[in-house]
Amino acid sequence: MIEVSSAQLQLWLTSFFWPFCRVLAYLMSDPILGHKNVSSQVKVGLAMLLAFLLAPNLPALPEVSLFSWAGLGVTVEQVLIGMSLGMVMRVTLAVVEMTGDICGMQMGLAFATFFSADTSTNSLVLSRYLGMITILMFLALDGHLMVLELLATTFKTLPIGHLRFDPNAWNLIARYGSTIFLTGLLLALPMVATLLIISLAMGILNRVSPQLTVFSVGFPLTLSVGLILLMVVMGDLGPFLASLLTNTLHFMQYLVDNMTLA
């Protein structure tokens, strides 16, 4: 008859539950793997599978009861680590969506919106279009596998229950949010600059010839030029997104390395 002691049962539970919390927190906060179109059952099942595979290779776990205040603190610790990595990915996707918002408003497509299930708000069509291209590019470059590999290595860099959080790590995440405006505007700059010149030219033309109905000409002109510029920008969008995703992975590794006090 096989007998299982309470200590062994405790070890098995903690070896599975705490990695499960970290992985699940990442999947729930990640905008790609944790997309709302992916059912919660799939996310939980994937987190359970990854936790089961990671459990035999974990470093030494703390001798803390799972059903105690210290065990609750370790659980919150795992959730914070997973959510912080997922937040970095969410910022990366927000860069491209902001580019679509800026370009769409400059082209006069601010009225072209539809309900987005993942954000529960109305979003511009161009923003969703660029967002889907980014997700497909991320999957084509095996970015999801790289992120899961990075998440697995965090259990050695940030062992369960044996770290002290560095408050500067949260400052790094907040500062990384500036990427939304900096990189998003950089990607939209060619289209914004060209459409701004067209708007200025239409304004001057309206002052010179008030009889000309500039407003009826300006909208189809900016829309047509915007679509042409969008076709031109698409040629360089692939290398730009690849560089953006590479920088994201580098920042995630930098964040993990600086998340604990020396």
Secondary structure per residue as TSV (DSSP state, phi and psi in degrees):
chain	resnum	aa	ss	phi	psi
A	1	M	-	360.0	131.2
A	2	I	-	-84.6	127.5
A	3	E	-	-113.2	135.5
A	4	V	-	-117.3	120.3
A	5	S	-	-78.5	164.4
A	6	S	H	-64.8	-32.6
A	7	A	H	-66.9	-41.3
A	8	Q	H	-66.2	-41.7
A	9	L	H	-62.5	-40.6
A	10	Q	H	-62.3	-41.5
A	11	L	H	-65.0	-41.6
A	12	W	H	-65.7	-40.9
A	13	L	H	-65.8	-47.2
A	14	T	H	-68.5	-34.2
A	15	S	H	-65.5	-24.5
A	16	F	H	-100.0	-42.0
A	17	F	H	-70.3	-45.8
A	18	W	H	-68.3	-43.3
A	19	P	H	-62.0	-34.4
A	20	F	H	-61.4	-40.8
A	21	C	H	-64.5	-42.1
A	22	R	H	-66.7	-45.8
A	23	V	H	-66.7	-43.1
A	24	L	H	-65.6	-38.6
A	25	A	H	-61.9	-38.6
A	26	Y	H	-67.7	-45.1
A	27	L	H	-64.3	-33.4
A	28	M	H	-74.3	-28.0
A	29	S	H	-98.3	-14.9
A	30	D	-	-73.3	132.8
A	31	P	T	-77.5	-12.2
A	32	I	T	-102.6	-64.4
A	33	L	T	-68.7	-26.6
A	34	G	T	-101.6	26.0
A	35	H	-	-60.6	148.4
A	36	K	T	-67.0	-20.7
A	37	N	T	-71.5	-17.2
A	38	V	S	-86.4	124.9
A	39	S	-	-66.9	154.8
A	40	S	H	-64.2	-32.1
A	41	Q	H	-63.3	-38.9
A	42	V	H	-66.8	-41.5
A	43	K	H	-64.1	-45.4
A	44	V	H	-65.1	-41.7
A	45	G	H	-63.5	-41.5
A	46	L	H	-65.8	-40.9
A	47	A	H	-63.6	-39.5
A	48	M	H	-65.5	-40.6
A	49	L	H	-64.5	-46.0
A	50	L	H	-65.1	-40.0
A	51	A	H	-64.7	-37.8
A	52	F	H	-65.9	-36.9
A	53	L	H	-74.8	-31.6
A	54	L	H	-82.4	-24.8
A	55	A	G	-55.6	-42.6
A	56	P	G	-68.8	-18.8
A	57	N	G	-105.4	14.0
A	58	L	-	-76.3	148.0
A	59	P	-	-65.0	176.9
A	60	A	-	-59.1	129.6
A	61	L	-	-86.7	152.9
A	62	P	-	-69.6	149.5
A	63	E	S	-83.3	70.6
A	64	V	-	-125.4	134.6
A	65	S	-	-69.8	137.1
A	66	L	T	-64.5	-33.5
A	67	F	T	-100.7	64.4
A	68	S	S	-150.4	171.2
A	69	W	H	-65.8	-36.7
A	70	A	H	-66.0	-38.8
A	71	G	H	-64.8	-36.0
A	72	L	H	-65.0	-38.9
A	73	G	H	-63.6	-40.2
A	74	V	H	-64.8	-38.2
A	75	T	H	-64.0	-44.3
A	76	V	H	-62.6	-36.9
A	77	E	H	-59.3	-44.2
A	78	Q	H	-66.6	-38.7
A	79	V	H	-64.7	-41.4
A	80	L	H	-64.2	-39.6
A	81	I	H	-64.2	-47.1
A	82	G	H	-64.7	-41.4
A	83	M	H	-68.9	-33.8
A	84	S	H	-64.9	-40.2
A	85	L	H	-68.7	-39.0
A	86	G	H	-65.9	-33.3
A	87	M	H	-65.6	-35.9
A	88	V	H	-62.0	-42.9
A	89	M	H	-65.7	-35.5
A	90	R	H	-66.9	-37.4
A	91	V	H	-63.7	-40.4
A	92	T	H	-61.7	-44.2
A	93	L	H	-68.7	-31.8
A	94	A	H	-66.4	-26.2
A	95	V	H	-59.7	-49.4
A	96	V	H	-70.4	-38.4
A	97	E	H	-66.0	-35.9
A	98	M	H	-66.7	-37.4
A	99	T	H	-59.0	-44.1
A	100	G	H	-63.8	-37.6
A	101	D	H	-63.6	-44.6
A	102	I	H	-65.1	-48.1
A	103	C	H	-65.9	-39.5
A	104	G	H	-63.8	-41.4
A	105	M	H	-68.9	-36.9
A	106	Q	H	-67.5	-32.7
A	107	M	H	-80.8	-8.4
A	108	G	T	87.2	21.3
A	109	L	-	-102.2	24.6
A	110	A	T	-64.5	-22.6
A	111	F	T	-83.2	-16.1
A	112	A	-	-85.3	84.0
A	113	T	E	-127.5	161.2
A	114	F	E	-151.3	164.9
A	115	F	E	-74.3	131.2
A	116	S	E	-105.3	124.1
A	117	A	T	-70.9	-32.3
A	118	D	T	-75.9	-26.4
A	119	T	T	-107.8	-9.8
A	120	S	T	59.1	29.7
A	121	T	E	-138.3	170.2
A	122	N	E	-81.8	135.6
A	123	S	E	-131.2	154.9
A	124	L	E	-68.1	148.0
A	125	V	H	-62.6	-42.4
A	126	L	H	-64.7	-35.4
A	127	S	H	-64.4	-43.9
A	128	R	H	-67.7	-35.0
A	129	Y	H	-64.0	-47.9
A	130	L	H	-67.3	-33.6
A	131	G	H	-64.0	-41.0
A	132	M	H	-67.1	-37.0
A	133	I	H	-63.1	-40.4
A	134	T	H	-63.3	-42.7
A	135	I	H	-63.5	-43.6
A	136	L	H	-65.4	-38.9
A	137	M	H	-64.5	-40.6
A	138	F	H	-60.8	-43.1
A	139	L	H	-71.6	-36.1
A	140	A	H	-67.0	-32.0
A	141	L	T	-87.4	9.0
A	142	D	T	59.5	32.0
A	143	G	H	-64.7	-32.6
A	144	H	H	-65.8	-34.9
A	145	L	H	-70.9	-37.7
A	146	M	H	-65.0	-40.7
A	147	V	H	-67.0	-41.4
A	148	L	H	-65.8	-35.1
A	149	E	H	-65.7	-41.7
A	150	L	H	-63.8	-39.4
A	151	L	H	-63.8	-36.8
A	152	A	H	-68.1	-36.3
A	153	T	H	-72.4	-18.3
A	154	T	H	-64.5	-22.7
A	155	F	H	-71.9	-17.1
A	156	K	H	-93.6	-39.1
A	157	T	H	-72.5	-40.1
A	158	L	S	-120.8	78.2
A	159	P	-	-62.9	150.3
A	160	I	T	-66.7	123.2
A	161	G	T	75.2	6.2
A	162	H	-	-126.3	38.3
A	163	L	-	-139.8	157.4
A	164	R	-	-118.8	121.4
A	165	F	B	-65.5	137.9
A	166	D	-	-92.3	120.2
A	167	P	T	-59.1	-24.9
A	168	N	H	-66.5	-19.1
A	169	A	H	-63.5	-39.3
A	170	W	H	-70.0	-30.4
A	171	N	H	-65.7	-35.7
A	172	L	H	-63.3	-41.4
A	173	I	H	-64.6	-41.9
A	174	A	H	-63.6	-41.3
A	175	R	H	-68.2	-32.8
A	176	Y	H	-65.7	-21.1
A	177	G	T	-62.0	-22.3
A	178	S	T	-65.3	-16.9
A	179	T	H	-60.9	-29.8
A	180	I	H	-57.6	-46.0
A	181	F	H	-82.1	-42.5
A	182	L	H	-66.6	-56.6
A	183	T	H	-73.3	-36.9
A	184	G	H	-62.6	-43.1
A	185	L	H	-69.8	-33.7
A	186	L	H	-64.1	-40.1
A	187	L	H	-69.7	-34.5
A	188	A	H	-89.1	-5.4
A	189	L	H	-59.3	-45.1
A	190	P	H	-58.2	-44.0
A	191	M	H	-70.8	-39.2
A	192	V	H	-65.4	-43.9
A	193	A	H	-63.8	-43.4
A	194	T	H	-66.2	-45.7
A	195	L	H	-68.3	-30.2
A	196	L	H	-67.2	-40.4
A	197	I	H	-62.3	-41.2
A	198	I	H	-64.3	-40.5
A	199	S	H	-64.4	-41.2
A	200	L	H	-63.8	-41.2
A	201	A	H	-63.6	-39.9
A	202	M	H	-64.7	-37.6
A	203	G	H	-65.5	-42.2
A	204	I	H	-65.0	-41.5
A	205	L	H	-63.9	-34.9
A	206	N	H	-68.0	-34.4
A	207	R	H	-72.9	-36.0
A	208	V	H	-74.0	-42.2
A	209	S	-	-129.3	85.4
A	210	P	T	-62.9	-23.2
A	211	Q	T	-69.4	-22.4
A	212	L	S	-76.8	127.8
A	213	T	-	-79.0	85.0
A	214	V	H	-66.6	-35.1
A	215	F	H	-64.7	-35.4
A	216	S	H	-73.9	-21.3
A	217	V	H	-93.2	-34.5
A	218	G	H	-65.8	-40.6
A	219	F	H	-64.2	-52.8
A	220	P	H	-64.1	-29.2
A	221	L	H	-68.3	-48.9
A	222	T	H	-65.4	-35.5
A	223	L	H	-67.0	-43.6
A	224	S	H	-66.3	-46.3
A	225	V	H	-64.1	-38.2
A	226	G	H	-62.3	-41.8
A	227	L	H	-65.8	-39.1
A	228	I	H	-64.8	-43.8
A	229	L	H	-64.4	-35.5
A	230	L	H	-63.8	-38.1
A	231	M	H	-64.7	-38.2
A	232	V	H	-69.3	-42.8
A	233	V	H	-66.4	-29.7
A	234	M	H	-59.1	-27.8
A	235	G	H	-64.8	-31.4
A	236	D	H	-103.9	3.5
A	237	L	H	-71.0	-36.4
A	238	G	H	-59.9	-55.2
A	239	P	H	-60.5	-34.7
A	240	F	H	-65.9	-45.2
A	241	L	H	-67.1	-37.0
A	242	A	H	-62.9	-41.0
A	243	S	H	-66.8	-39.0
A	244	L	H	-63.9	-43.7
A	245	L	H	-69.0	-35.0
A	246	T	H	-65.1	-43.6
A	247	N	H	-63.5	-33.7
A	248	T	H	-64.9	-44.9
A	249	L	H	-63.7	-39.3
A	250	H	H	-64.5	-40.5
A	251	F	H	-67.8	-38.4
A	252	M	H	-61.5	-40.8
A	253	Q	H	-67.0	-38.5
A	254	Y	H	-65.6	-38.5
A	255	L	H	-65.1	-42.8
A	256	V	H	-64.0	-40.6
A	257	D	H	-67.6	-25.3
A	258	N	T	-109.3	17.2
A	259	M	S	-87.2	-13.2
A	260	T	B	-122.9	148.0
A	261	L	-	-72.8	142.8
A	262	A	-	-70.2	360.0
